[in-house]
Amino acid sequence: MRAGLEHGEPVEGRSRPVDDAASWLRSRLPRLKPATRWRYGNDLDTISAGLGDFYIDSITPEDIEDWLGTQSKTKAGATVNGYLR
């Protein structure tokens, strides 16, 4: 995901949160410091690996809870909570 941020394809039809987030991030890349750019891209990679195939209108609270539970098995609570921002 990070590798394709500068050259992402436009999304037509239904919206996926990772597509919207990637578009938002591409629009802000020139203004972000390198460390912030890396962190946002890394977070987007992590989120897209678990929820990237879901369309926004099909995501349920259970999907989010399941994904957060999976993340908390290998990451610190503060890291997982940071994905919710």
N, C-alpha and C positions, 0 to 999 in steps of 0.2 A: 504494500500500500504506500509506504513512504517513498519508495522508488518512483512511483508513478504519479506523485502529487502534481508535479509541474505540467504533466501532459495527460491529465485525466480526461476521459470521455464524458460528454454530457449525458445526463440521465433523462430518459423519456418514460412517460407512463408513471407507474407506481414508484413511490419514494422509499429508499432504504436509508436508515439513519447514517450509515457509514458513507453513503454517497453525499448526503447533505453535509456531513462533517468534513469530508475531503474537500468539497467545494469551498466551504468556509475557510479551511486551513490554507488552501491555495491562494485565496484572496488576501490572506494576511502574511504569507511567507516573507515578502520583502521587508516587513516591519518587525519581524520577530528576531530576537537574538538567536544565535546558533543553538545554544543549549535548550531554549524554549522550543525552537523548531524541532529538535530531536525528540524532546519529551512528548510533545503533542503528536508527532508522527508515530512514536513508539506506542503511545496509548491507543491511537487509532488502529494500529496493527493488532494490538491485543483485543480490542473490542470487535474488530471486524472478523477475527478468527473465530469468535464464538457466536456473534450475532449478525455477521455480515450478510448472510443469505436471507434474513428476515426482512419483510416489508414492514414499514412503520405501522401500518394499520392491522398487522397480524401479530404484533408482539404483545404478549400477555404479561401480567405481573409475575406469573409463575416462570415464564421464560427468563425474566431478569433475575429472579431469585435463584433459579437453577444455575445461571451463568455466574452470578456472584458467589454461590456456594462452591462451584468448581474453581474459581479464581482463588478463593480463600484457602484452598487446600495447599497451594504452593506459594502464596504471597502473603505478606503482612496485612493486617486489617487496615492500616492507614493507606496502603497502596490500593487495596481493593476499593475502599471508600473514595479514594481520589478519582476513580473511574466514573463515579456518580456525578462529578462536577460538570 
